[in-house]
Amino acid sequence: MKAVNYSHARNNLKAIIDAVCDDNEEVIITTKNDKSVVILSMDEYNRTHMQVKRDVQEALRQVEMNDLMEADEVFDVLLSKYED
């Protein structure tokens, strides 16, 4: 993941958008007052959003079936899914 400051992003927005979409690269834009944002492609956003929705649906199904895990197990499963 690449990080650039706000001025660089403003001056190079098209190139950043192209890199994000073409290379499936995420870019962090930083500011002087520690307010940062992440730019990611719409495809990546949709994939991530759908995965979160599936995870929530699965969690609800497990709760309904009383198929619950210990907190440590949940943490380990989530870590393994979302580690880079």
C-alpha positions, 0 to 999 in steps of 0.5 A, spaced: 500 500 500 502 506 497 501 513 501 502 520 498 500 526 501 494 531 500 498 535 495 501 530 491 494 526 490 491 533 488 496 534 483 496 527 480 489 524 482 488 521 475 494 517 475 493 515 482 486 513 480 489 509 474 494 506 478 488 504 483 484 501 478 489 498 473 494 495 478 488 493 484 493 498 488 490 501 495 493 508 496 493 512 502 492 520 502 495 523 508 494 530 511 498 535 515 492 534 521 492 526 521 486 525 517 487 520 512 483 516 507 484 510 503 482 510 495 481 503 493 478 501 486 470 500 486 471 492 484 475 492 491 470 495 495 465 491 492 469 484 493 470 487 500 463 489 502 460 482 499 465 479 504 463 483 510 456 481 508 457 474 507 461 474 514 455 477 518 450 473 515 454 467 517 455 469 524 447 470 524 446 463 522 451 461 527 447 465 532 441 462 530 443 455 530 446 456 537 453 454 534 457 459 537 465 459 538 469 462 544 472 469 543 479 467 542 476 462 536 473 468 533 479 472 533 483 467 530 478 466 524 478 473 523 485 474 523 486 469 518 481 471 513 483 479 513 491 478 514 495 481 508 
